[in-house]
Structure formats: structure tokens, C-alpha cells
Amino acid sequence: MDKVTQETEGKEKQRNILAIFFVLAVLTIFLYPVAKLYWAKRNVSLFCAQVEGNMTASEIEAAARALGLKFSKYPVNSSEPEQLSAWQGWIFARYNCTLYYKAGKLISKGIILLD
């Protein structure tokens, strides 16, 4: 092999490595958000299905945290239902399970996608 052939093969190997790295980086950039939103939808749906009317707020919060969800309890006055919310998502797209309680009883629940 002469010197020119060796240099050409070396540059070709570098280009191949850079191309592989670029493809992997692009796939990661595009696949991570899709996977994160799939995971969020699955866990929020699972959480919302698990919630039963006789669960306390602390049991609900524990169930949400066990699935890796964020949890909020919104204070309201006594005439309005208490609102509990568990969510997860990526950047602006968030799946949210909102629960409404009145007098310690679950009156409604639902999943929405906030974006």
C-alpha cells in the first residue's frame, strides 16, 4: 500500500465514524421525545385507572409518585370540589390525570393532553 491509499482509507474511516455518530445523535434527538411521551401517556393512564373512590389523597399521591408522576393538590374553598392532579410529559406536551373530590368522594376523573 502506498501512502496516498493509506491516507484515503484513514479519511474514509473517519467519515464513516462521524456519519455513524451523526445518525445516532439524530435518532436520539428524535426518539427520546417520542419515547418520553409514550411513557408519560402509559403511566398517567395506568394511574388514572388505579384510582378508586375510597382512596385518600395521601394514597393517591403515593400511587402517583410510585409511577414517577408529578403530583399537585389544589386548595379550593369548601363549596368547590377538591382537585388533585398527576402528570408527566416532555417540554410542553404533558399528559394529565385530574381528579375531583367532594366530601371525600371521587366525583370525576379524566385524562387530558396539555400542550
Backbone as XML, in Angstrom:
<?xml version="1.0"?>
<chain id="A" units="angstrom">
  <residue number="1" name="MET">
    <atom name="N" x="0.843" y="-1.187" z="0.000"/>
    <atom name="CA" x="0.000" y="0.000" z="0.000"/>
    <atom name="C" x="0.882" y="1.243" z="0.000"/>
  </residue>
  <residue number="2" name="ASP">
    <atom name="N" x="0.486" y="2.165" z="-0.805"/>
    <atom name="CA" x="1.267" y="3.397" z="-0.792"/>
    <atom name="C" x="0.654" y="4.404" z="0.179"/>
  </residue>
  <residue number="3" name="LYS">
    <atom name="N" x="1.374" y="5.475" z="0.374"/>
    <atom name="CA" x="0.986" y="6.480" z="1.376"/>
    <atom name="C" x="-0.359" y="7.132" z="1.047"/>
  </residue>
  <residue number="4" name="VAL">
    <atom name="N" x="-0.626" y="7.395" z="-0.208"/>
    <atom name="CA" x="-1.872" y="8.049" z="-0.633"/>
    <atom name="C" x="-3.071" y="7.142" z="-0.334"/>
  </residue>
  <residue number="5" name="THR">
    <atom name="N" x="-2.939" y="5.865" z="-0.587"/>
    <atom name="CA" x="-4.019" y="4.914" z="-0.331"/>
    <atom name="C" x="-4.312" y="4.825" z="1.161"/>
  </residue>
  <residue number="6" name="GLN">
    <atom name="N" x="-3.261" y="4.811" z="1.976"/>
    <atom name="CA" x="-3.441" y="4.756" z="3.435"/>
    <atom name="C" x="-4.143" y="6.004" z="3.958"/>
  </residue>
  <residue number="7" name="GLU">
    <atom name="N" x="-3.775" y="7.166" z="3.446"/>
    <atom name="CA" x="-4.408" y="8.422" z="3.872"/>
    <atom name="C" x="-5.880" y="8.447" z="3.460"/>
  </residue>
  <residue number="8" name="THR">
    <atom name="N" x="-6.168" y="7.968" z="2.260"/>
    <atom name="CA" x="-7.546" y="7.932" z="1.763"/>
    <atom name="C" x="-8.399" y="6.998" z="2.616"/>
  </residue>
  <residue number="9" name="GLU">
    <atom name="N" x="-7.862" y="5.823" z="2.947"/>
    <atom name="CA" x="-8.593" y="4.879" z="3.793"/>
    <atom name="C" x="-8.800" y="5.436" z="5.194"/>
  </residue>
  <residue number="10" name="GLY">
    <atom name="N" x="-7.803" y="6.124" z="5.721"/>
    <atom name="CA" x="-7.922" y="6.743" z="7.051"/>
    <atom name="C" x="-9.007" y="7.807" z="7.079"/>
  </residue>
  <residue number="11" name="LYS">
    <atom name="N" x="-9.049" y="8.643" z="6.046"/>
    <atom name="CA" x="-10.079" y="9.690" z="5.967"/>
    <atom name="C" x="-11.467" y="9.074" z="5.793"/>
  </residue>
  <residue number="12" name="GLU">
    <atom name="N" x="-11.533" y="7.986" z="5.040"/>
    <atom name="CA" x="-12.808" y="7.298" z="4.829"/>
    <atom name="C" x="-13.332" y="6.711" z="6.147"/>
  </residue>
  <residue number="13" name="LYS">
    <atom name="N" x="-12.444" y="6.124" z="6.931"/>
    <atom name="CA" x="-12.833" y="5.595" z="8.242"/>
    <atom name="C" x="-13.340" y="6.707" z="9.147"/>
  </residue>
  <residue number="14" name="GLN">
    <atom name="N" x="-12.665" y="7.848" z="9.140"/>
    <atom name="CA" x="-13.099" y="8.990" z="9.953"/>
    <atom name="C" x="-14.493" y="9.445" z="9.535"/>
  </residue>
  <residue number="15" name="ARG">
    <atom name="N" x="-14.703" y="9.546" z="8.219"/>
    <atom name="CA" x="-16.019" y="9.965" z="7.731"/>
    <atom name="C" x="-17.103" y="8.969" z="8.129"/>
  </residue>
  <residue number="16" name="ASN">
    <atom name="N" x="-16.793" y="7.691" z="8.054"/>
    <atom name="CA" x="-17.762" y="6.662" z="8.446"/>
    <atom name="C" x="-18.093" y="6.765" z="9.933"/>
  </residue>
  <residue number="17" name="ILE">
    <atom name="N" x="-17.098" y="6.969" z="10.766"/>
    <atom name="CA" x="-17.326" y="7.114" z="12.208"/>
    <atom name="C" x="-18.163" y="8.355" z="12.488"/>
  </residue>
  <residue number="18" name="LEU">
    <atom name="N" x="-17.836" y="9.461" z="11.832"/>
    <atom name="CA" x="-18.622" y="10.691" z="12.013"/>
    <atom name="C" x="-20.055" y="10.507" z="11.522"/>
  </residue>
  <residue number="19" name="ALA">
    <atom name="N" x="-20.243" y="9.806" z="10.412"/>
    <atom name="CA" x="-21.594" y="9.568" z="9.891"/>
    <atom name="C" x="-22.396" y="8.715" z="10.870"/>
  </residue>
  <residue number="20" name="ILE">
    <atom name="N" x="-21.779" y="7.679" z="11.415"/>
    <atom name="CA" x="-22.466" y="6.832" z="12.396"/>
    <atom name="C" x="-22.832" y="7.646" z="13.625"/>
  </residue>
  <residue number="21" name="PHE">
    <atom name="N" x="-21.902" y="8.451" z="14.122"/>
    <atom name="CA" x="-22.169" y="9.301" z="15.286"/>
    <atom name="C" x="-23.308" y="10.268" z="14.999"/>
  </residue>
  <residue number="22" name="PHE">
    <atom name="N" x="-23.304" y="10.873" z="13.814"/>
    <atom name="CA" x="-24.350" y="11.824" z="13.439"/>
    <atom name="C" x="-25.714" y="11.145" z="13.394"/>
  </residue>
  <residue number="23" name="VAL">
    <atom name="N" x="-25.786" y="9.973" z="12.778"/>
    <atom name="CA" x="-27.051" y="9.234" z="12.683"/>
    <atom name="C" x="-27.554" y="8.875" z="14.080"/>
  </residue>
  <residue number="24" name="LEU">
    <atom name="N" x="-26.670" y="8.394" z="14.940"/>
    <atom name="CA" x="-27.068" y="8.052" z="16.307"/>
    <atom name="C" x="-27.551" y="9.284" z="17.077"/>
  </residue>
  <residue number="25" name="ALA">
    <atom name="N" x="-26.875" y="10.409" z="16.898"/>
    <atom name="CA" x="-27.282" y="11.639" z="17.578"/>
    <atom name="C" x="-28.665" y="12.096" z="17.107"/>
  </residue>
  <residue number="26" name="VAL">
    <atom name="N" x="-28.898" y="12.058" z="15.801"/>
    <atom name="CA" x="-30.195" y="12.466" z="15.253"/>
    <atom name="C" x="-31.299" y="11.525" z="15.740"/>
  </residue>
  <residue number="27" name="LEU">
    <atom name="N" x="-31.037" y="10.229" z="15.725"/>
    <atom name="CA" x="-32.034" y="9.276" z="16.221"/>
    <atom name="C" x="-32.358" y="9.527" z="17.687"/>
  </residue>
  <residue number="28" name="THR">
    <atom name="N" x="-31.347" y="9.787" z="18.480"/>
    <atom name="CA" x="-31.564" y="10.068" z="19.902"/>
    <atom name="C" x="-32.396" y="11.326" z="20.080"/>
  </residue>
  <residue number="29" name="ILE">
    <atom name="N" x="-32.074" y="12.348" z="19.344"/>
    <atom name="CA" x="-32.799" y="13.621" z="19.461"/>
    <atom name="C" x="-34.276" y="13.457" z="19.110"/>
  </residue>
  <residue number="30" name="PHE">
    <atom name="N" x="-34.578" y="12.625" z="18.114"/>
    <atom name="CA" x="-35.962" y="12.460" z="17.694"/>
    <atom name="C" x="-36.703" y="11.351" z="18.439"/>
  </residue>
  <residue number="31" name="LEU">
    <atom name="N" x="-36.012" y="10.325" z="18.850"/>
    <atom name="CA" x="-36.682" y="9.206" z="19.506"/>
    <atom name="C" x="-36.938" y="9.460" z="20.994"/>
  </residue>
  <residue number="32" name="TYR">
    <atom name="N" x="-36.084" y="10.213" z="21.665"/>
    <atom name="CA" x="-36.280" y="10.453" z="23.091"/>
    <atom name="C" x="-37.632" y="11.115" z="23.379"/>
  </residue>
  <residue number="33" name="PRO">
    <atom name="N" x="-37.999" y="12.200" z="22.700"/>
    <atom name="CA" x="-39.305" y="12.803" z="22.991"/>
    <atom name="C" x="-40.475" y="11.849" z="22.734"/>
  </residue>
  <residue number="34" name="VAL">
    <atom name="N" x="-40.392" y="11.058" z="21.674"/>
    <atom name="CA" x="-41.463" y="10.111" z="21.368"/>
    <atom name="C" x="-41.572" y="9.073" z="22.484"/>
  </residue>
  <residue number="35" name="ALA">
    <atom name="N" x="-40.431" y="8.547" z="22.903"/>
    <atom name="CA" x="-40.428" y="7.548" z="23.982"/>
    <atom name="C" x="-40.910" y="8.159" z="25.291"/>
  </residue>
  <residue number="36" name="LYS">
    <atom name="N" x="-40.497" y="9.374" z="25.584"/>
    <atom name="CA" x="-40.896" y="10.046" z="26.830"/>
    <atom name="C" x="-42.408" y="10.281" z="26.854"/>
  </residue>
  <residue number="37" name="LEU">
    <atom name="N" x="-42.986" y="10.706" z="25.750"/>
    <atom name="CA" x="-44.434" y="10.927" z="25.700"/>
    <atom name="C" x="-45.207" y="9.618" z="25.763"/>
  </residue>
  <residue number="38" name="TYR">
    <atom name="N" x="-44.684" y="8.574" z="25.145"/>
    <atom name="CA" x="-45.325" y="7.263" z="25.248"/>
    <atom name="C" x="-45.337" y="6.802" z="26.703"/>
  </residue>
  <residue number="39" name="TRP">
    <atom name="N" x="-44.194" y="6.932" z="27.362"/>
    <atom name="CA" x="-44.078" y="6.547" z="28.776"/>
    <atom name="C" x="-45.041" y="7.368" z="29.632"/>
  </residue>
  <residue number="40" name="ALA">
    <atom name="N" x="-45.111" y="8.671" z="29.370"/>
    <atom name="CA" x="-45.998" y="9.546" z="30.144"/>
    <atom name="C" x="-47.460" y="9.135" z="29.957"/>
  </residue>
  <residue number="41" name="LYS">
    <atom name="N" x="-47.872" y="8.911" z="28.725"/>
    <atom name="CA" x="-49.264" y="8.527" z="28.465"/>
    <atom name="C" x="-49.601" y="7.200" z="29.145"/>
  </residue>
  <residue number="42" name="ARG">
    <atom name="N" x="-48.693" y="6.239" z="29.035"/>
    <atom name="CA" x="-48.916" y="4.924" z="29.636"/>
    <atom name="C" x="-49.043" y="5.027" z="31.157"/>
  </residue>
  <residue number="43" name="ASN">
    <atom name="N" x="-48.133" y="5.744" z="31.795"/>
    <atom name="CA" x="-48.158" y="5.825" z="33.264"/>
    <atom name="C" x="-49.319" y="6.663" z="33.787"/>
  </residue>
  <residue number="44" name="VAL">
    <atom name="N" x="-49.654" y="7.736" z="33.098"/>
    <atom name="CA" x="-50.788" y="8.556" z="33.531"/>
    <atom name="C" x="-52.087" y="7.770" z="33.361"/>
  </residue>
  <residue number="45" name="SER">
    <atom name="N" x="-52.212" y="7.041" z="32.256"/>
    <atom name="CA" x="-53.417" y="6.222" z="32.044"/>
    <atom name="C" x="-53.522" y="5.127" z="33.099"/>
  </residue>
  <residue number="46" name="LEU">
    <atom name="N" x="-52.401" y="4.489" z="33.400"/>
    <atom name="CA" x="-52.379" y="3.447" z="34.426"/>
    <atom name="C" x="-52.765" y="4.017" z="35.790"/>
  </residue>
  <residue number="47" name="PHE">
    <atom name="N" x="-52.212" y="5.170" z="36.112"/>
    <atom name="CA" x="-52.535" y="5.819" z="37.385"/>
    <atom name="C" x="-54.022" y="6.148" z="37.471"/>
  </residue>
  <residue number="48" name="CYS">
    <atom name="N" x="-54.545" y="6.753" z="36.429"/>
    <atom name="CA" x="-55.953" y="7.173" z="36.441"/>
    <atom name="C" x="-56.874" y="5.963" z="36.576"/>
  </residue>
  <residue number="49" name="ALA">
    <atom name="N" x="-56.508" y="4.844" z="35.963"/>
    <atom name="CA" x="-57.317" y="3.629" z="36.069"/>
    <atom name="C" x="-57.243" y="3.029" z="37.478"/>
  </residue>
  <residue number="50" name="GLN">
    <atom name="N" x="-56.123" y="3.217" z="38.165"/>
    <atom name="CA" x="-55.932" y="2.667" z="39.510"/>
    <atom name="C" x="-56.742" y="3.404" z="40.581"/>
  </residue>
  <residue number="51" name="VAL">
    <atom name="N" x="-56.991" y="4.672" z="40.362"/>
    <atom name="CA" x="-57.629" y="5.497" z="41.392"/>
    <atom name="C" x="-59.074" y="5.041" z="41.609"/>
  </residue>
  <residue number="52" name="GLU">
    <atom name="N" x="-59.384" y="4.814" z="42.859"/>
    <atom name="CA" x="-60.739" y="4.410" z="43.233"/>
    <atom name="C" x="-61.326" y="5.460" z="44.164"/>
  </residue>
  <residue number="53" name="GLY">
    <atom name="N" x="-62.643" y="5.475" z="44.244"/>
    <atom name="CA" x="-63.343" y="6.485" z="45.027"/>
    <atom name="C" x="-63.051" y="6.469" z="46.514"/>
  </residue>
  <residue number="54" name="ASN">
    <atom name="N" x="-62.611" y="5.347" z="47.070"/>
    <atom name="CA" x="-62.381" y="5.277" z="48.510"/>
    <atom name="C" x="-60.933" y="5.562" z="48.900"/>
  </residue>
  <residue number="55" name="MET">
    <atom name="N" x="-60.076" y="5.963" z="47.940"/>
    <atom name="CA" x="-58.684" y="6.254" z="48.251"/>
    <atom name="C" x="-58.553" y="7.645" z="48.853"/>
  </residue>
  <residue number="56" name="THR">
    <atom name="N" x="-57.640" y="7.792" z="49.809"/>
    <atom name="CA" x="-57.371" y="9.109" z="50.401"/>
    <atom name="C" x="-56.390" y="9.865" z="49.512"/>
  </residue>
  <residue number="57" name="ALA">
    <atom name="N" x="-56.283" y="11.167" z="49.765"/>
    <atom name="CA" x="-55.366" y="11.999" z="48.984"/>
    <atom name="C" x="-53.925" y="11.508" z="49.137"/>
  </residue>
  <residue number="58" name="SER">
    <atom name="N" x="-53.543" y="11.076" z="50.330"/>
    <atom name="CA" x="-52.170" y="10.604" z="50.529"/>
    <atom name="C" x="-51.929" y="9.278" z="49.795"/>
  </residue>
  <residue number="59" name="GLU">
    <atom name="N" x="-52.935" y="8.415" z="49.721"/>
    <atom name="CA" x="-52.799" y="7.172" z="48.958"/>
    <atom name="C" x="-52.689" y="7.461" z="47.457"/>
  </residue>
  <residue number="60" name="ILE">
    <atom name="N" x="-53.446" y="8.436" z="47.019"/>
    <atom name="CA" x="-53.399" y="8.831" z="45.610"/>
    <atom name="C" x="-52.025" y="9.410" z="45.276"/>
  </residue>
  <residue number="61" name="GLU">
    <atom name="N" x="-51.527" y="10.265" z="46.141"/>
    <atom name="CA" x="-50.206" y="10.848" z="45.913"/>
    <atom name="C" x="-49.132" y="9.761" z="45.892"/>
  </residue>
  <residue number="62" name="ALA">
    <atom name="N" x="-49.212" y="8.800" z="46.805"/>
    <atom name="CA" x="-48.239" y="7.708" z="46.840"/>
    <atom name="C" x="-48.293" y="6.880" z="45.551"/>
  </residue>
  <residue number="63" name="ALA">
    <atom name="N" x="-49.496" y="6.634" z="45.043"/>
    <atom name="CA" x="-49.642" y="5.874" z="43.794"/>
    <atom name="C" x="-49.034" y="6.643" z="42.616"/>
  </residue>
  <residue number="64" name="ALA">
    <atom name="N" x="-49.246" y="7.949" z="42.593"/>
    <atom name="CA" x="-48.687" y="8.783" z="41.520"/>
    <atom name="C" x="-47.168" y="8.779" z="41.578"/>
  </residue>
  <residue number="65" name="ARG">
    <atom name="N" x="-46.626" y="8.983" z="42.741"/>
    <atom name="CA" x="-45.162" y="9.027" z="42.895"/>
    <atom name="C" x="-44.530" y="7.662" z="42.601"/>
  </residue>
  <residue number="66" name="ALA">
    <atom name="N" x="-45.224" y="6.578" z="42.917"/>
    <atom name="CA" x="-44.708" y="5.236" z="42.628"/>
    <atom name="C" x="-44.542" y="5.013" z="41.129"/>
  </residue>
  <residue number="67" name="LEU">
    <atom name="N" x="-45.352" y="5.691" z="40.323"/>
    <atom name="CA" x="-45.246" y="5.587" z="38.871"/>
    <atom name="C" x="-44.341" y="6.663" z="38.279"/>
  </residue>
  <residue number="68" name="GLY">
    <atom name="N" x="-43.724" y="7.467" z="39.132"/>
    <atom name="CA" x="-42.826" y="8.511" z="38.654"/>
    <atom name="C" x="-43.529" y="9.752" z="38.147"/>
  </residue>
  <residue number="69" name="LEU">
    <atom name="N" x="-44.776" y="9.954" z="38.565"/>
    <atom name="CA" x="-45.546" y="11.115" z="38.117"/>
    <atom name="C" x="-45.375" y="12.271" z="39.088"/>
  </residue>
  <residue number="70" name="LYS">
    <atom name="N" x="-45.553" y="13.458" z="38.567"/>
    <atom name="CA" x="-45.585" y="14.646" z="39.419"/>
    <atom name="C" x="-47.004" y="14.787" z="39.941"/>
  </residue>
  <residue number="71" name="PHE">
    <atom name="N" x="-47.148" y="15.358" z="41.123"/>
    <atom name="CA" x="-48.455" y="15.393" z="41.779"/>
    <atom name="C" x="-48.706" y="16.768" z="42.376"/>
  </residue>
  <residue number="72" name="SER">
    <atom name="N" x="-49.928" y="17.239" z="42.245"/>
    <atom name="CA" x="-50.334" y="18.513" z="42.854"/>
    <atom name="C" x="-51.717" y="18.379" z="43.456"/>
  </residue>
  <residue number="73" name="LYS">
    <atom name="N" x="-51.899" y="19.081" z="44.534"/>
    <atom name="CA" x="-53.210" y="19.166" z="45.182"/>
    <atom name="C" x="-53.533" y="20.653" z="45.236"/>
  </residue>
  <residue number="74" name="TYR">
    <atom name="N" x="-54.652" y="21.003" z="44.660"/>
    <atom name="CA" x="-55.011" y="22.410" z="44.569"/>
    <atom name="C" x="-56.023" y="22.769" z="45.649"/>
  </residue>
  <residue number="75" name="PRO">
    <atom name="N" x="-55.682" y="23.739" z="46.471"/>
    <atom name="CA" x="-56.629" y="24.146" z="47.516"/>
    <atom name="C" x="-57.816" y="24.887" z="46.903"/>
  </residue>
  <residue number="76" name="VAL">
    <atom name="N" x="-58.965" y="24.577" z="47.405"/>
    <atom name="CA" x="-60.186" y="25.244" z="46.949"/>
    <atom name="C" x="-61.033" y="25.583" z="48.165"/>
  </residue>
  <residue number="77" name="ASN">
    <atom name="N" x="-62.031" y="26.409" z="47.956"/>
    <atom name="CA" x="-62.927" y="26.707" z="49.075"/>
    <atom name="C" x="-63.892" y="25.546" z="49.268"/>
  </residue>
  <residue number="78" name="SER">
    <atom name="N" x="-64.606" y="25.546" z="50.346"/>
    <atom name="CA" x="-65.434" y="24.398" z="50.728"/>
    <atom name="C" x="-66.604" y="24.127" z="49.781"/>
  </residue>
  <residue number="79" name="SER">
    <atom name="N" x="-67.003" y="25.099" z="48.971"/>
    <atom name="CA" x="-68.138" y="24.876" z="48.074"/>
    <atom name="C" x="-67.728" y="24.188" z="46.768"/>
  </residue>
  <residue number="80" name="GLU">
    <atom name="N" x="-66.439" y="24.137" z="46.475"/>
    <atom name="CA" x="-65.972" y="23.535" z="45.229"/>
    <atom name="C" x="-65.315" y="22.182" z="45.494"/>
  </residue>
  <residue number="81" name="PRO">
    <atom name="N" x="-65.296" y="21.314" z="44.507"/>
    <atom name="CA" x="-64.612" y="20.032" z="44.676"/>
    <atom name="C" x="-63.102" y="20.233" z="44.808"/>
  </residue>
  <residue number="82" name="GLU">
    <atom name="N" x="-62.479" y="19.350" z="45.563"/>
    <atom name="CA" x="-61.027" y="19.366" z="45.700"/>
    <atom name="C" x="-60.434" y="18.800" z="44.409"/>
  </residue>
  <residue number="83" name="GLN">
    <atom name="N" x="-59.357" y="19.411" z="43.926"/>
    <atom name="CA" x="-58.745" y="18.962" z="42.675"/>
    <atom name="C" x="-57.357" y="18.396" z="42.950"/>
  </residue>
  <residue number="84" name="LEU">
    <atom name="N" x="-57.131" y="17.161" z="42.490"/>
    <atom name="CA" x="-55.829" y="16.509" z="42.578"/>
    <atom name="C" x="-55.378" y="16.234" z="41.149"/>
  </residue>
  <residue number="85" name="SER">
    <atom name="N" x="-54.092" y="16.367" z="40.909"/>
    <atom name="CA" x="-53.609" y="16.202" z="39.552"/>
    <atom name="C" x="-52.268" y="15.476" z="39.545"/>
  </residue>
  <residue number="86" name="ALA">
    <atom name="N" x="-52.121" y="14.516" z="38.651"/>
    <atom name="CA" x="-50.852" y="13.814" z="38.448"/>
    <atom name="C" x="-50.502" y="13.937" z="36.967"/>
  </residue>
  <residue number="87" name="TRP">
    <atom name="N" x="-49.245" y="14.249" z="36.667"/>
    <atom name="CA" x="-48.879" y="14.451" z="35.274"/>
    <atom name="C" x="-47.428" y="14.067" z="35.013"/>
  </residue>
  <residue number="88" name="GLN">
    <atom name="N" x="-47.150" y="13.928" z="33.727"/>
    <atom name="CA" x="-45.802" y="13.685" z="33.242"/>
    <atom name="C" x="-45.811" y="14.001" z="31.763"/>
  </residue>
  <residue number="89" name="GLY">
    <atom name="N" x="-44.676" y="14.400" z="31.240"/>
    <atom name="CA" x="-44.598" y="14.712" z="29.819"/>
    <atom name="C" x="-43.211" y="15.140" z="29.426"/>
  </residue>
  <residue number="90" name="TRP">
    <atom name="N" x="-43.148" y="15.855" z="28.327"/>
    <atom name="CA" x="-41.874" y="16.333" z="27.808"/>
    <atom name="C" x="-42.068" y="17.739" z="27.279"/>
  </residue>
  <residue number="91" name="ILE">
    <atom name="N" x="-41.306" y="18.652" z="27.796"/>
    <atom name="CA" x="-41.347" y="20.077" z="27.476"/>
    <atom name="C" x="-42.779" y="20.586" z="27.616"/>
  </residue>
  <residue number="92" name="PHE">
    <atom name="N" x="-43.461" y="20.909" z="26.516"/>
    <atom name="CA" x="-44.799" y="21.489" z="26.626"/>
    <atom name="C" x="-45.918" y="20.460" z="26.528"/>
  </residue>
  <residue number="93" name="ALA">
    <atom name="N" x="-45.621" y="19.263" z="26.095"/>
    <atom name="CA" x="-46.652" y="18.222" z="25.968"/>
    <atom name="C" x="-46.690" y="17.416" z="27.265"/>
  </residue>
  <residue number="94" name="ARG">
    <atom name="N" x="-47.814" y="17.489" z="27.962"/>
    <atom name="CA" x="-47.943" y="16.794" z="29.247"/>
    <atom name="C" x="-49.275" y="16.054" z="29.299"/>
  </residue>
  <residue number="95" name="TYR">
    <atom name="N" x="-49.209" y="14.796" z="29.686"/>
    <atom name="CA" x="-50.425" y="14.038" z="29.974"/>
    <atom name="C" x="-50.784" y="14.288" z="31.424"/>
  </residue>
  <residue number="96" name="ASN">
    <atom name="N" x="-52.059" y="14.516" z="31.672"/>
    <atom name="CA" x="-52.511" y="14.926" z="32.990"/>
    <atom name="C" x="-53.769" y="14.140" z="33.371"/>
  </residue>
  <residue number="97" name="CYS">
    <atom name="N" x="-53.741" y="13.539" z="34.575"/>
    <atom name="CA" x="-54.938" y="12.905" z="35.124"/>
    <atom name="C" x="-55.436" y="13.810" z="36.240"/>
  </residue>
  <residue number="98" name="THR">
    <atom name="N" x="-56.607" y="14.359" z="36.049"/>
    <atom name="CA" x="-57.187" y="15.261" z="37.038"/>
    <atom name="C" x="-58.338" y="14.562" z="37.739"/>
  </residue>
  <residue number="99" name="LEU">
    <atom name="N" x="-58.330" y="14.648" z="39.067"/>
    <atom name="CA" x="-59.347" y="14.005" z="39.903"/>
    <atom name="C" x="-60.077" y="15.083" z="40.689"/>
  </residue>
  <residue number="100" name="TYR">
    <atom name="N" x="-61.384" y="14.956" z="40.791"/>
    <atom name="CA" x="-62.191" y="15.888" z="41.575"/>
    <atom name="C" x="-62.878" y="15.123" z="42.701"/>
  </residue>
  <residue number="101" name="TYR">
    <atom name="N" x="-62.684" y="15.616" z="43.913"/>
    <atom name="CA" x="-63.271" y="15.015" z="45.105"/>
    <atom name="C" x="-64.185" y="16.016" z="45.774"/>
  </residue>
  <residue number="102" name="LYS">
    <atom name="N" x="-65.262" y="15.526" z="46.323"/>
    <atom name="CA" x="-66.141" y="16.364" z="47.140"/>
    <atom name="C" x="-66.588" y="15.514" z="48.320"/>
  </residue>
  <residue number="103" name="ALA">
    <atom name="N" x="-66.397" y="16.035" z="49.504"/>
    <atom name="CA" x="-66.751" y="15.340" z="50.743"/>
    <atom name="C" x="-66.078" y="13.972" z="50.826"/>
  </residue>
  <residue number="104" name="GLY">
    <atom name="N" x="-64.824" y="13.913" z="50.356"/>
    <atom name="CA" x="-64.061" y="12.671" z="50.439"/>
    <atom name="C" x="-64.429" y="11.620" z="49.423"/>
  </residue>
  <residue number="105" name="LYS">
    <atom name="N" x="-65.288" y="11.964" z="48.445"/>
    <atom name="CA" x="-65.698" y="11.000" z="47.423"/>
    <atom name="C" x="-65.255" y="11.483" z="46.049"/>
  </residue>
  <residue number="106" name="LEU">
    <atom name="N" x="-64.780" y="10.554" z="45.254"/>
    <atom name="CA" x="-64.380" y="10.862" z="43.892"/>
    <atom name="C" x="-65.635" y="11.146" z="43.073"/>
  </residue>
  <residue number="107" name="ILE">
    <atom name="N" x="-65.687" y="12.336" z="42.475"/>
    <atom name="CA" x="-66.870" y="12.665" z="41.667"/>
    <atom name="C" x="-66.568" y="12.625" z="40.169"/>
  </residue>
  <residue number="108" name="SER">
    <atom name="N" x="-65.290" y="12.816" z="39.795"/>
    <atom name="CA" x="-64.930" y="12.659" z="38.382"/>
    <atom name="C" x="-63.418" y="12.576" z="38.242"/>
  </residue>
  <residue number="109" name="LYS">
    <atom name="N" x="-63.009" y="11.988" z="37.120"/>
    <atom name="CA" x="-61.588" y="11.922" z="36.780"/>
    <atom name="C" x="-61.467" y="11.876" z="35.290"/>
  </residue>
  <residue number="110" name="GLY">
    <atom name="N" x="-60.343" y="12.308" z="34.783"/>
    <atom name="CA" x="-60.148" y="12.292" z="33.347"/>
    <atom name="C" x="-58.706" y="12.571" z="32.982"/>
  </residue>
  <residue number="111" name="ILE">
    <atom name="N" x="-58.346" y="12.165" z="31.774"/>
    <atom name="CA" x="-57.000" y="12.380" z="31.247"/>
    <atom name="C" x="-57.075" y="13.379" z="30.111"/>
  </residue>
  <residue number="112" name="ILE">
    <atom name="N" x="-56.165" y="14.339" z="30.132"/>
    <atom name="CA" x="-56.077" y="15.303" z="29.041"/>
    <atom name="C" x="-54.615" y="15.458" z="28.643"/>
  </residue>
  <residue number="113" name="LEU">
    <atom name="N" x="-54.389" y="15.878" z="27.423"/>
    <atom name="CA" x="-53.061" y="16.194" z="26.932"/>
    <atom name="C" x="-52.953" y="17.703" z="26.855"/>
  </residue>
  <residue number="114" name="LEU">
    <atom name="N" x="-52.063" y="18.245" z="27.654"/>
    <atom name="CA" x="-51.823" y="19.682" z="27.641"/>
    <atom name="C" x="-50.612" y="19.954" z="26.774"/>
  </residue>
  <residue number="115" name="ASP">
    <atom name="N" x="-50.750" y="20.865" z="25.838"/>
    <atom name="CA" x="-49.568" y="21.233" z="25.058"/>
    <atom name="C" x="-49.510" y="22.711" z="24.819"/>
  </residue>
</chain>
